[in-house]
Structure formats: structure tokens, C-alpha cells
Amino acid sequence: MMYGAGQVHEPRSLGRRMGDSVIAAVCTGLMAVLCIGMLWAMSHVGQ
């Protein structure tokens, strides 16, 4: 039932889905950069 109702607003739901995926990708990238930066800083300070 929800899928049938969602087909009417397909472009909007598709855009929102793409936006969520972009936000998730950006958050994942930031987390990866922070983790790599922390590991590099720890190894650099350790030496």
C-alpha cells in the first residue's frame, strides 16, 4: 500500500533518497578522514 502511494511522488522520493545517500557518503568520508588523521597523528607523535 505504501509503495503504491509512493509511486505518485516518485521524483521527490528519488531526490530525497539520493540526498540521503549523498549525506551518508559525506558523513562516512568525514569519519574516515578523521580516523586516518588521528592514526597518522598518533603514529607521528609516537615517533
C-alpha angles and dihedrals in degrees: 000000000000091000091053091051091045093057090071091062095037097137093048094047090046091052091047090049091051090048091052091049091049091049091048091049092049091049091048091049092050091049091050092049091049092049093048091046092050092048091048091048092049093049091044093049091044091058 
